[in-house]
Amino acid sequence: MIKRLLLSSLMMGVCLPTVTVAQDVAPQAAVRPAASDRALSVEARAAALVSAMTLQEKLAIIHAYFPPLAKPAEPIAMLPSAGHLPGIPRLGIPTLRESDASLGVANQVEQRKGDVATALPASLATAATFNPRIAYEGGAMIGAEARSKTFNILLAGGVNLTRDPWNGRNFEYLGEDPLLAGVMAGEHIRGVQSNHIVSTIKHFALNAQETGRNVLDARIDKAALRESDLLAFEIATEIGQPASVMCAYNKVNGDYACENDWLLNSVLKQDWGYKGWVMSDWGAVHSTEKAAINGLDQESGQELDDAIYFGTPFADAIKAGRIPMARLDDMVRRILHGVIASGLMDDPVPDAAASIDYAAHADVAQRAAEEGIVLLKNKGDLLPLAKTARKILLIGGHADVGVLSGGGSSQVRSVGGAPVEIPLTKGAAASFARMTWHASSPLQAIRALAPDAQVTYVDGSDPKAAAAAARNADIAILFAWQWQTEAQDPETMALPDNQDGLIAAVARANARTVLVLETGGPVLMPWLEKVPAVLQAWYPGQRGGEAIARILFGDVAPSGRLPITFPASAAQAPRPEPVGLDRLHAAEARRDAGDKTNYGMSGGVASFPVDYPEGAEVGYRWYAGRKVQPLFPFGHGLTYTSFRYANLSISGGAGLRVSFDVTNSGARAGADVPQVYVQAKSAAGTRAYRLAGFDKVQLAPGETRRVSITVDPRIIARFEDAAPDRAASGWKVDAGAYPIVVGRFAGDTVLSGTATLDALSIRP
């Protein structure tokens, strides 16, 4: 969600209009007891509140302020934050205070001076743990801090699948596979809402790139969308029960996501039976009547839209009968349903901020980082490093003071401060993002683990000087980085600032070079053959330095697995660069030439299509279908021990269950992530192996554990879209034989077998 704070110069005159509509009625006397009766269903309680609300109150609850730009007609105490909606005290409806919170309670450009929060690693790091418990603990931690800061709605739960390796917002999401992303997002949301506050799930749907995100038209076959991105949302919604869904900026098959009847009404509310409310992304509303009739329940961040569509225009449409009163009641009922179902109504957040155990919460962030770091390469078992090394050199990446953070609405002002913070001078993210490092020094962490060694640092700005220093070191640890942010896509997958040259020079100078990558996704690695050990640390959060050090020295064995394929070149990906770059560059050139026109959220970029011909074959399925060998496959990750699989058992028929033994066959304890893949046919007729299940098992040397995985039939089904006959649409498992493999990554086969399944139909 974009927070264009610099729009204030254009929009500070925007005020919430005073809406005057007849039909205000007195509340029913019995509403408060009925709405408070926990013996009643959530639906009954929400309906009782709606029946007691005046028309004015109903109209007020369907649009919310964006505090940095809001100028309400009456003074209101608002926290500087993402959103604010005044409550209705007489009915016990709480004030709704919203914060960005994908990776922690956000405070991007320090709107709230001095307010810090615990920063989790990037969501890709959480996905890389393949551990749903880590996702839950991260959500619970963020929810607890939000509640203590008096926020009660968190704009969390990002589950958009990674379709392109260069997407600037990949680090906020949970990878390319619908099962993995859906499970991890669902657990994160469940963790947030365990604090009796609201979490969203976002961005619904197909927000797969940042270039032109406000105007692009994502075009895809509907059945393929059901089998990919929408399946991830469906699984996450079932597990997490998010109180609200946030619709996306972009269009989907011709209609904006926030006024898309098929997405919001047909899929979400009818097929999935979703009872909560749909809120818009900030600046994603384009109409009043179309948006309301087609499923949008609340306009969020209203000052960022071209008009406050759910203010006076909505009241006028109600008065004229263009929007039925029943639809307004449904919108309000859905909002109240989410507030009640999440526990917020019965357990309101405190009026004043409470104390937070930041030390305990930092441990949550560190565990996530340690489990999410992926050991990509370890030639000659260079890692773990010997603590007997006498000269250790760290190079680059500001590793003397901290670790890199991603940018945008997820950016957290972390405990400990920002030792490096670089403002942006141009680009769509310049008004609400900064290049920031968390104060978690790898240098200090390594010195703590190797107190007898001489541990030094050079900044790497001079490759020759860095190489000369590396020649005299027992071990050279080089930190490379690529910063990514919401609102902008990197135009290349290459590392910036001649880091490729630096890495090559250091690797030539010292054969014991370890590379630590702090990136928001895959990068090109022309130096890979020359570097013996590579760690993918992502954006590792506020305890990232400590986590990296413990992995390097073996205090923790790496157990992360890639939730996203790393291509060998940009040409291997479905789209080698962001679609619409030419339009973006043209708009930037106009502004540079002095064009002062206010183009709103579009930035002057005209609408353009983005086609997704890969359909449901996202990520590793795309590479396998084209018989392309990526640099590192989905699911890949090394560790400091070894594991053996045996005794495969497959039961089929009406359901599919796969069981096998996992044994730690190495000399030290470690965690393994066995993965089950099933070959199935999509609606498009293509056959591909799909991740059908996974587990994470921690084993001592010699220990064996039986792993059993029950496969969700939707994973192996095809979606049959029989529109307009909705009754005939749904998931279809064809009777027959289904090849099954158990392996360590996509494309790996350690065990194999075949399941014979009965035909099965599942209504959507």
LINDA-V917295 format. One record per helix or strand of 2 or more residues. SS is the DSSP state (H for helix, E for strand). FROM is the first residue (numbers start at 1). TO is the last residue. If there is no record, write none. Layout:
[[SS & FROM & TO] [SS & FROM & TO]]
//
This chain:
[[H & 5 & 11] [H & 31 & 36] [H & 42 & 52] [H & 55 & 61] [E & 83 & 85] [H & 89 & 91] [E & 96 & 100] [H & 123 & 128] [H & 132 & 148] [E & 153 & 155] [H & 170 & 172] [H & 178 & 193] [E & 198 & 204] [E & 217 & 219] [H & 222 & 227] [H & 229 & 240] [E & 244 & 247] [E & 251 & 252] [E & 255 & 256] [H & 257 & 259] [H & 261 & 271] [E & 277 & 280] [H & 289 & 293] [E & 298 & 299] [H & 302 & 304] [H & 312 & 320] [H & 325 & 341] [H & 358 & 372] [E & 374 & 378] [H & 379 & 381] [E & 391 & 395] [E & 403 & 405] [E & 420 & 423] [E & 434 & 438] [H & 442 & 449] [E & 454 & 458] [H & 463 & 471] [E & 475 & 482] [H & 499 & 509] [E & 513 & 519] [H & 528 & 530] [E & 533 & 536] [H & 544 & 552] [H & 570 & 572] [H & 581 & 592] [H & 600 & 602] [E & 609 & 611] [H & 620 & 625] [E & 643 & 651] [E & 656 & 664] [E & 670 & 672] [E & 675 & 681] [E & 687 & 694] [E & 697 & 699] [E & 704 & 711] [H & 713 & 716] [E & 718 & 720] [H & 726 & 728] [E & 730 & 733] [E & 736 & 743] [E & 751 & 757] [E & 760 & 762]]
//
